[in-house]
């Protein structure tokens, strides 16, 4: 299982860099079965969450996990229960949302 989740994590990280380039920073690459990322965008966290949901992409805003004010534009992306093709497609859709 460890190698399966490691491969999914690598796929997610590579897809993020491929689709977002310098507009994404991976903050928590070795944090369980999810990544925390900061996306350089003018959209609000709520706009991204809503648009992602409409596109069938599940992400969480990281501000939910802060005790005090969060810097914003940070998101938690899980990969435990989806395969590599779903990961790639989800990142592509997320990029379309952010850059459209």
CNS distance restraints for C-alpha pairs under 8 A (distance, minus, plus):
assign (resid   1 and name CA) (resid   5 and name CA) 6.26 0.50 0.50
assign (resid   2 and name CA) (resid   6 and name CA) 6.04 0.50 0.50
assign (resid   3 and name CA) (resid   7 and name CA) 6.08 0.50 0.50
assign (resid   4 and name CA) (resid   8 and name CA) 6.38 0.50 0.50
assign (resid   5 and name CA) (resid   9 and name CA) 6.07 0.50 0.50
assign (resid   5 and name CA) (resid  33 and name CA) 7.23 0.50 0.50
assign (resid   5 and name CA) (resid  79 and name CA) 7.77 0.50 0.50
assign (resid   5 and name CA) (resid  80 and name CA) 6.60 0.50 0.50
assign (resid   6 and name CA) (resid  10 and name CA) 6.17 0.50 0.50
assign (resid   7 and name CA) (resid  11 and name CA) 6.09 0.50 0.50
assign (resid   8 and name CA) (resid  12 and name CA) 6.13 0.50 0.50
assign (resid   8 and name CA) (resid  79 and name CA) 6.44 0.50 0.50
assign (resid   8 and name CA) (resid  80 and name CA) 7.66 0.50 0.50
assign (resid   8 and name CA) (resid  83 and name CA) 7.06 0.50 0.50
assign (resid   8 and name CA) (resid  84 and name CA) 5.88 0.50 0.50
assign (resid   8 and name CA) (resid  87 and name CA) 7.70 0.50 0.50
assign (resid   9 and name CA) (resid  13 and name CA) 6.18 0.50 0.50
assign (resid   9 and name CA) (resid  29 and name CA) 7.81 0.50 0.50
assign (resid   9 and name CA) (resid  33 and name CA) 7.61 0.50 0.50
assign (resid   9 and name CA) (resid  34 and name CA) 7.54 0.50 0.50
assign (resid   9 and name CA) (resid  35 and name CA) 7.73 0.50 0.50
assign (resid   9 and name CA) (resid  79 and name CA) 6.83 0.50 0.50
assign (resid  10 and name CA) (resid  14 and name CA) 5.98 0.50 0.50
assign (resid  11 and name CA) (resid  15 and name CA) 5.95 0.50 0.50
assign (resid  11 and name CA) (resid  84 and name CA) 6.45 0.50 0.50
assign (resid  11 and name CA) (resid  87 and name CA) 7.22 0.50 0.50
assign (resid  11 and name CA) (resid  88 and name CA) 7.30 0.50 0.50
assign (resid  12 and name CA) (resid  16 and name CA) 6.12 0.50 0.50
assign (resid  12 and name CA) (resid  79 and name CA) 7.54 0.50 0.50
assign (resid  12 and name CA) (resid  84 and name CA) 7.88 0.50 0.50
assign (resid  12 and name CA) (resid  87 and name CA) 6.11 0.50 0.50
assign (resid  12 and name CA) (resid  88 and name CA) 6.94 0.50 0.50
assign (resid  12 and name CA) (resid  91 and name CA) 7.57 0.50 0.50
assign (resid  13 and name CA) (resid  17 and name CA) 6.35 0.50 0.50
assign (resid  13 and name CA) (resid  26 and name CA) 7.57 0.50 0.50
assign (resid  13 and name CA) (resid  29 and name CA) 7.89 0.50 0.50
assign (resid  14 and name CA) (resid  18 and name CA) 6.00 0.50 0.50
assign (resid  15 and name CA) (resid  19 and name CA) 6.05 0.50 0.50
assign (resid  15 and name CA) (resid  87 and name CA) 7.94 0.50 0.50
assign (resid  15 and name CA) (resid  88 and name CA) 5.98 0.50 0.50
assign (resid  15 and name CA) (resid  91 and name CA) 6.38 0.50 0.50
assign (resid  15 and name CA) (resid  92 and name CA) 7.84 0.50 0.50
assign (resid  16 and name CA) (resid  20 and name CA) 5.61 0.50 0.50
assign (resid  16 and name CA) (resid  21 and name CA) 7.29 0.50 0.50
assign (resid  16 and name CA) (resid  24 and name CA) 7.10 0.50 0.50
assign (resid  16 and name CA) (resid  91 and name CA) 6.32 0.50 0.50
assign (resid  17 and name CA) (resid  21 and name CA) 4.70 0.50 0.50
assign (resid  17 and name CA) (resid  22 and name CA) 7.32 0.50 0.50
assign (resid  17 and name CA) (resid  24 and name CA) 6.93 0.50 0.50
assign (resid  19 and name CA) (resid  91 and name CA) 7.28 0.50 0.50
assign (resid  19 and name CA) (resid  92 and name CA) 6.57 0.50 0.50
assign (resid  19 and name CA) (resid  95 and name CA) 6.20 0.50 0.50
assign (resid  20 and name CA) (resid  24 and name CA) 5.72 0.50 0.50
assign (resid  20 and name CA) (resid  95 and name CA) 6.54 0.50 0.50
assign (resid  23 and name CA) (resid  39 and name CA) 5.74 0.50 0.50
assign (resid  23 and name CA) (resid  40 and name CA) 4.87 0.50 0.50
assign (resid  23 and name CA) (resid  41 and name CA) 7.57 0.50 0.50
assign (resid  24 and name CA) (resid  37 and name CA) 6.62 0.50 0.50
assign (resid  24 and name CA) (resid  38 and name CA) 5.62 0.50 0.50
assign (resid  24 and name CA) (resid  39 and name CA) 4.57 0.50 0.50
assign (resid  24 and name CA) (resid  40 and name CA) 6.19 0.50 0.50
assign (resid  25 and name CA) (resid  37 and name CA) 5.54 0.50 0.50
assign (resid  25 and name CA) (resid  38 and name CA) 5.14 0.50 0.50
assign (resid  25 and name CA) (resid  39 and name CA) 6.60 0.50 0.50
assign (resid  26 and name CA) (resid  35 and name CA) 7.01 0.50 0.50
assign (resid  26 and name CA) (resid  36 and name CA) 6.08 0.50 0.50
assign (resid  26 and name CA) (resid  37 and name CA) 4.45 0.50 0.50
assign (resid  26 and name CA) (resid  38 and name CA) 6.50 0.50 0.50
assign (resid  27 and name CA) (resid  35 and name CA) 7.30 0.50 0.50
assign (resid  27 and name CA) (resid  36 and name CA) 5.27 0.50 0.50
assign (resid  27 and name CA) (resid  37 and name CA) 5.26 0.50 0.50
assign (resid  27 and name CA) (resid  38 and name CA) 6.96 0.50 0.50
assign (resid  28 and name CA) (resid  34 and name CA) 7.99 0.50 0.50
assign (resid  28 and name CA) (resid  35 and name CA) 5.34 0.50 0.50
assign (resid  28 and name CA) (resid  36 and name CA) 4.80 0.50 0.50
assign (resid  28 and name CA) (resid  37 and name CA) 7.03 0.50 0.50
assign (resid  29 and name CA) (resid  34 and name CA) 7.50 0.50 0.50
assign (resid  29 and name CA) (resid  35 and name CA) 5.15 0.50 0.50
assign (resid  29 and name CA) (resid  36 and name CA) 6.83 0.50 0.50
assign (resid  30 and name CA) (resid  35 and name CA) 7.32 0.50 0.50
assign (resid  31 and name CA) (resid  35 and name CA) 6.54 0.50 0.50
assign (resid  33 and name CA) (resid  78 and name CA) 6.06 0.50 0.50
assign (resid  33 and name CA) (resid  79 and name CA) 6.11 0.50 0.50
assign (resid  33 and name CA) (resid  80 and name CA) 5.59 0.50 0.50
assign (resid  34 and name CA) (resid  76 and name CA) 6.52 0.50 0.50
assign (resid  34 and name CA) (resid  77 and name CA) 5.29 0.50 0.50
assign (resid  34 and name CA) (resid  78 and name CA) 4.07 0.50 0.50
assign (resid  34 and name CA) (resid  79 and name CA) 5.82 0.50 0.50
assign (resid  34 and name CA) (resid  80 and name CA) 7.38 0.50 0.50
assign (resid  35 and name CA) (resid  76 and name CA) 5.69 0.50 0.50
assign (resid  35 and name CA) (resid  77 and name CA) 5.19 0.50 0.50
assign (resid  35 and name CA) (resid  78 and name CA) 6.46 0.50 0.50
assign (resid  36 and name CA) (resid  62 and name CA) 7.54 0.50 0.50
assign (resid  36 and name CA) (resid  74 and name CA) 6.86 0.50 0.50
assign (resid  36 and name CA) (resid  75 and name CA) 5.56 0.50 0.50
assign (resid  36 and name CA) (resid  76 and name CA) 4.47 0.50 0.50
assign (resid  36 and name CA) (resid  77 and name CA) 6.27 0.50 0.50
assign (resid  37 and name CA) (resid  74 and name CA) 5.44 0.50 0.50
assign (resid  37 and name CA) (resid  75 and name CA) 5.35 0.50 0.50
assign (resid  37 and name CA) (resid  76 and name CA) 6.48 0.50 0.50
assign (resid  37 and name CA) (resid  77 and name CA) 7.70 0.50 0.50
assign (resid  38 and name CA) (resid  73 and name CA) 5.56 0.50 0.50
assign (resid  38 and name CA) (resid  74 and name CA) 4.25 0.50 0.50
assign (resid  38 and name CA) (resid  75 and name CA) 6.42 0.50 0.50
assign (resid  39 and name CA) (resid  73 and name CA) 5.51 0.50 0.50
assign (resid  39 and name CA) (resid  74 and name CA) 6.33 0.50 0.50
assign (resid  39 and name CA) (resid  75 and name CA) 7.87 0.50 0.50
assign (resid  40 and name CA) (resid  73 and name CA) 6.93 0.50 0.50
assign (resid  41 and name CA) (resid  73 and name CA) 7.22 0.50 0.50
assign (resid  41 and name CA) (resid  98 and name CA) 6.83 0.50 0.50
assign (resid  43 and name CA) (resid  47 and name CA) 6.06 0.50 0.50
assign (resid  43 and name CA) (resid  48 and name CA) 6.52 0.50 0.50
assign (resid  43 and name CA) (resid  98 and name CA) 7.30 0.50 0.50
assign (resid  44 and name CA) (resid  48 and name CA) 6.39 0.50 0.50
assign (resid  44 and name CA) (resid  72 and name CA) 7.90 0.50 0.50
assign (resid  44 and name CA) (resid  73 and name CA) 7.00 0.50 0.50
assign (resid  45 and name CA) (resid  49 and name CA) 6.16 0.50 0.50
assign (resid  45 and name CA) (resid  61 and name CA) 6.37 0.50 0.50
assign (resid  45 and name CA) (resid  72 and name CA) 6.75 0.50 0.50
assign (resid  45 and name CA) (resid  73 and name CA) 5.70 0.50 0.50
assign (resid  45 and name CA) (resid  74 and name CA) 7.76 0.50 0.50
assign (resid  46 and name CA) (resid  50 and name CA) 6.04 0.50 0.50
assign (resid  46 and name CA) (resid  61 and name CA) 7.97 0.50 0.50
assign (resid  47 and name CA) (resid  51 and name CA) 6.00 0.50 0.50
assign (resid  48 and name CA) (resid  52 and name CA) 5.84 0.50 0.50
assign (resid  48 and name CA) (resid  97 and name CA) 7.18 0.50 0.50
assign (resid  48 and name CA) (resid  98 and name CA) 7.09 0.50 0.50
assign (resid  49 and name CA) (resid  53 and name CA) 6.14 0.50 0.50
assign (resid  49 and name CA) (resid  58 and name CA) 7.84 0.50 0.50
assign (resid  49 and name CA) (resid  59 and name CA) 6.58 0.50 0.50
assign (resid  49 and name CA) (resid  60 and name CA) 7.00 0.50 0.50
assign (resid  49 and name CA) (resid  61 and name CA) 7.22 0.50 0.50
assign (resid  50 and name CA) (resid  54 and name CA) 6.36 0.50 0.50
assign (resid  51 and name CA) (resid  55 and name CA) 6.29 0.50 0.50
assign (resid  51 and name CA) (resid  97 and name CA) 6.58 0.50 0.50
assign (resid  52 and name CA) (resid  56 and name CA) 6.20 0.50 0.50
assign (resid  52 and name CA) (resid  57 and name CA) 4.87 0.50 0.50
assign (resid  52 and name CA) (resid  58 and name CA) 6.53 0.50 0.50
assign (resid  52 and name CA) (resid  59 and name CA) 7.28 0.50 0.50
assign (resid  52 and name CA) (resid  93 and name CA) 7.70 0.50 0.50
assign (resid  52 and name CA) (resid  94 and name CA) 6.33 0.50 0.50
assign (resid  52 and name CA) (resid  97 and name CA) 6.95 0.50 0.50
assign (resid  53 and name CA) (resid  57 and name CA) 5.30 0.50 0.50
assign (resid  53 and name CA) (resid  58 and name CA) 5.97 0.50 0.50
assign (resid  53 and name CA) (resid  59 and name CA) 7.97 0.50 0.50
assign (resid  55 and name CA) (resid  93 and name CA) 6.86 0.50 0.50
assign (resid  56 and name CA) (resid  90 and name CA) 7.88 0.50 0.50
assign (resid  57 and name CA) (resid  90 and name CA) 5.77 0.50 0.50
assign (resid  57 and name CA) (resid  93 and name CA) 7.40 0.50 0.50
assign (resid  57 and name CA) (resid  94 and name CA) 7.14 0.50 0.50
assign (resid  58 and name CA) (resid  77 and name CA) 7.69 0.50 0.50
assign (resid  59 and name CA) (resid  75 and name CA) 6.69 0.50 0.50
assign (resid  59 and name CA) (resid  76 and name CA) 6.03 0.50 0.50
assign (resid  59 and name CA) (resid  77 and name CA) 5.39 0.50 0.50
assign (resid  59 and name CA) (resid  78 and name CA) 7.36 0.50 0.50
assign (resid  60 and name CA) (resid  75 and name CA) 5.55 0.50 0.50
assign (resid  60 and name CA) (resid  76 and name CA) 5.15 0.50 0.50
assign (resid  60 and name CA) (resid  77 and name CA) 6.84 0.50 0.50
assign (resid  61 and name CA) (resid  73 and name CA) 7.60 0.50 0.50
assign (resid  61 and name CA) (resid  74 and name CA) 6.11 0.50 0.50
assign (resid  61 and name CA) (resid  75 and name CA) 4.46 0.50 0.50
assign (resid  61 and name CA) (resid  76 and name CA) 6.21 0.50 0.50
assign (resid  62 and name CA) (resid  66 and name CA) 7.10 0.50 0.50
assign (resid  62 and name CA) (resid  70 and name CA) 7.72 0.50 0.50
assign (resid  62 and name CA) (resid  72 and name CA) 7.66 0.50 0.50
assign (resid  62 and name CA) (resid  74 and name CA) 5.27 0.50 0.50
assign (resid  62 and name CA) (resid  75 and name CA) 4.78 0.50 0.50
assign (resid  62 and name CA) (resid  76 and name CA) 5.86 0.50 0.50
assign (resid  63 and name CA) (resid  69 and name CA) 7.37 0.50 0.50
assign (resid  63 and name CA) (resid  70 and name CA) 5.28 0.50 0.50
assign (resid  63 and name CA) (resid  71 and name CA) 7.89 0.50 0.50
assign (resid  63 and name CA) (resid  72 and name CA) 6.70 0.50 0.50
assign (resid  63 and name CA) (resid  74 and name CA) 7.28 0.50 0.50
assign (resid  66 and name CA) (resid  70 and name CA) 6.04 0.50 0.50
assign (resid  79 and name CA) (resid  83 and name CA) 7.70 0.50 0.50
assign (resid  79 and name CA) (resid  87 and name CA) 7.08 0.50 0.50
assign (resid  82 and name CA) (resid  86 and name CA) 5.99 0.50 0.50
assign (resid  82 and name CA) (resid  87 and name CA) 6.61 0.50 0.50
assign (resid  83 and name CA) (resid  87 and name CA) 6.26 0.50 0.50
assign (resid  84 and name CA) (resid  88 and name CA) 6.24 0.50 0.50
assign (resid  85 and name CA) (resid  89 and name CA) 6.16 0.50 0.50
assign (resid  86 and name CA) (resid  90 and name CA) 5.92 0.50 0.50
assign (resid  87 and name CA) (resid  91 and name CA) 6.21 0.50 0.50
assign (resid  88 and name CA) (resid  92 and name CA) 6.21 0.50 0.50
assign (resid  89 and name CA) (resid  93 and name CA) 6.19 0.50 0.50
assign (resid  90 and name CA) (resid  94 and name CA) 6.11 0.50 0.50
assign (resid  91 and name CA) (resid  95 and name CA) 6.11 0.50 0.50
assign (resid  92 and name CA) (resid  96 and name CA) 6.27 0.50 0.50
assign (resid  93 and name CA) (resid  97 and name CA) 6.28 0.50 0.50
assign (resid  94 and name CA) (resid  98 and name CA) 6.28 0.50 0.50
assign (resid  95 and name CA) (resid  99 and name CA) 5.95 0.50 0.50
assign (resid  96 and name CA) (resid 100 and name CA) 5.64 0.50 0.50
